[in-house]
Amino acid sequence: MVVPSTTPAAAPSTHGGAGGDGIPTVDMSAPHGRAALSRQVTRACAEHGFFRATNHGVPSGPAARLDAATSAFFALAAHVKQRAGPPSPLGYGCRSIGFNGDAGELEYLLLHASPAAVAHRARSIDTDDPSRFRKENIVQLQKVD
């Protein structure tokens, strides 16, 4: 899950470069061809480990609802989130990171690519409103052209 930044967003780059925030942006519509897209993704992953995808075709409504659901999940108390774990391999997990003076915790929620599998675990992920992780919401995200 990605939590929105409090800093203003930079204008997205559509040429596979980095935005003002240093995060590489890749236009998934492949305006320069599939080979160029492949090179941009490979380069971004090799140099940064991640990238911002634009023009990917994922509808904003279902994606926003899933983002809201995951934000609500991560705002829960630790003992409540633990009910959705441990990841085996999917579910909630929390790890201590940064043993060189920059210590902290990394929380994650690994979901299956199968909407039915996510729906099956919905109650352990969201006891207040498991419908936020219902099959229909996940399926809508998979219907990308």
C-alpha positions as CSV (number, residue, x, y, z in Angstrom):
1,M,0.0,0.0,0.0
2,V,1.2,3.5,-0.8
3,V,0.2,6.3,1.6
4,P,-0.2,9.7,0.0
5,S,2.6,12.1,0.7
6,T,2.0,15.4,2.4
7,T,4.3,17.2,-0.1
8,P,2.8,18.6,-3.3
9,A,3.0,16.2,-6.2
10,A,5.3,17.1,-9.0
11,A,4.1,17.2,-12.5
12,P,4.3,13.6,-13.8
13,S,6.9,12.9,-16.4
14,T,5.6,11.0,-19.4
15,H,9.0,10.2,-21.0
16,G,10.2,7.7,-18.4
17,G,12.2,10.1,-16.4
18,A,12.0,11.1,-12.8
19,G,9.5,13.6,-11.5
20,G,10.5,16.5,-9.2
21,D,10.4,14.0,-6.2
22,G,13.0,11.7,-7.8
23,I,10.6,8.8,-8.3
24,P,10.9,7.5,-11.9
25,T,7.6,7.8,-13.8
26,V,6.7,5.3,-16.6
27,D,3.9,5.9,-19.1
28,M,2.4,2.4,-19.4
29,S,0.5,3.3,-22.6
30,A,3.9,2.8,-24.3
31,P,3.9,6.0,-26.5
32,H,7.4,5.1,-27.8
33,G,6.7,1.4,-28.2
34,R,6.7,-1.8,-26.1
35,A,10.5,-2.2,-26.3
36,A,11.0,1.3,-25.0
37,L,8.5,0.7,-22.2
38,S,10.3,-2.5,-21.2
39,R,13.6,-0.7,-21.1
40,Q,12.1,2.1,-18.9
41,V,10.6,-0.4,-16.4
42,T,13.8,-2.4,-16.3
43,R,15.9,0.8,-15.7
44,A,13.6,2.2,-13.1
45,C,13.6,-1.1,-11.2
46,A,17.3,-1.6,-11.4
47,E,18.2,2.0,-10.4
48,H,15.4,2.7,-7.8
49,G,13.6,-0.5,-7.1
50,F,10.2,0.9,-8.0
51,F,8.5,3.5,-10.2
52,R,5.3,5.5,-10.6
53,A,3.0,4.1,-13.3
54,T,0.9,6.5,-15.3
55,N,-1.7,5.8,-18.0
56,H,-2.1,2.2,-16.7
57,G,-5.8,1.8,-17.3
58,V,-6.7,1.0,-13.7
59,P,-10.0,2.7,-12.9
60,S,-9.6,5.4,-10.3
61,G,-12.8,4.5,-8.4
62,P,-12.1,0.9,-7.4
63,A,-8.4,1.8,-6.8
64,A,-9.3,4.7,-4.5
65,R,-11.8,2.4,-2.5
66,L,-9.1,-0.2,-2.0
67,D,-6.6,2.5,-1.0
68,A,-9.1,3.8,1.5
69,A,-9.7,0.3,2.9
70,T,-6.0,-0.4,3.3
71,S,-5.5,3.1,4.9
72,A,-8.2,2.2,7.4
73,F,-6.5,-1.2,8.0
74,F,-3.1,0.3,8.8
75,A,-4.7,2.9,11.1
76,L,-5.9,0.1,13.4
77,A,-4.2,-0.8,16.6
78,A,-1.4,-3.3,16.3
79,H,-3.2,-6.1,18.1
80,V,-6.1,-5.8,15.7
81,K,-3.9,-5.9,12.6
82,Q,-2.2,-9.0,14.0
83,R,-5.4,-10.9,13.4
84,A,-4.8,-10.7,9.7
85,G,-1.4,-12.3,10.0
86,P,1.1,-13.8,10.1
87,P,1.8,-13.8,6.4
88,S,1.8,-17.4,5.3
89,P,2.8,-16.2,2.8
90,L,-0.1,-13.8,2.5
91,G,-1.6,-11.6,5.2
92,Y,-0.3,-8.9,7.6
93,G,3.2,-8.7,8.7
94,C,5.5,-6.3,10.6
95,R,9.2,-6.3,10.7
96,S,11.9,-4.2,12.4
97,I,14.2,-2.5,9.9
98,G,17.2,-0.2,9.9
99,F,19.6,-1.4,12.5
100,N,22.1,1.4,11.7
101,G,20.5,4.2,13.7
102,D,17.5,4.5,11.4
103,A,15.4,1.9,13.1
104,G,11.7,1.6,12.6
105,E,9.0,-0.9,11.6
106,L,7.8,-1.9,8.2
107,E,4.2,-3.0,8.0
108,Y,2.8,-4.8,5.0
109,L,-0.4,-6.5,3.9
110,L,0.2,-9.1,1.2
111,L,-2.9,-9.9,-0.8
112,H,-3.4,-12.7,-3.3
113,A,-4.0,-11.9,-7.0
114,S,-7.1,-14.0,-6.9
115,P,-10.2,-12.0,-5.8
116,A,-11.7,-15.1,-4.3
117,A,-8.7,-15.7,-2.1
118,V,-8.8,-12.1,-0.9
119,A,-12.5,-12.3,-0.2
120,H,-11.9,-15.5,1.8
121,R,-9.6,-13.6,4.2
122,A,-11.6,-10.4,4.2
123,R,-13.0,-11.0,7.8
124,S,-9.5,-11.3,9.2
125,I,-8.3,-8.2,7.4
126,D,-11.2,-6.0,8.2
127,T,-13.5,-7.0,11.0
128,D,-15.5,-3.7,11.0
129,D,-16.3,-3.8,7.3
130,P,-15.1,-6.9,5.4
131,S,-17.0,-5.7,2.3
132,R,-14.2,-3.2,1.6
133,F,-12.1,-6.2,0.6
134,R,-15.0,-8.1,-1.1
135,K,-14.4,-10.0,-4.4
136,E,-16.2,-7.4,-6.6
137,N,-13.8,-4.6,-5.5
138,I,-10.7,-6.6,-6.3
139,V,-12.2,-7.9,-9.6
140,Q,-12.8,-4.4,-10.8
141,L,-9.1,-3.6,-10.4
142,Q,-8.2,-6.6,-12.5
143,K,-10.4,-5.5,-15.4
144,V,-7.7,-3.5,-17.1
145,D,-7.6,-3.2,-20.9
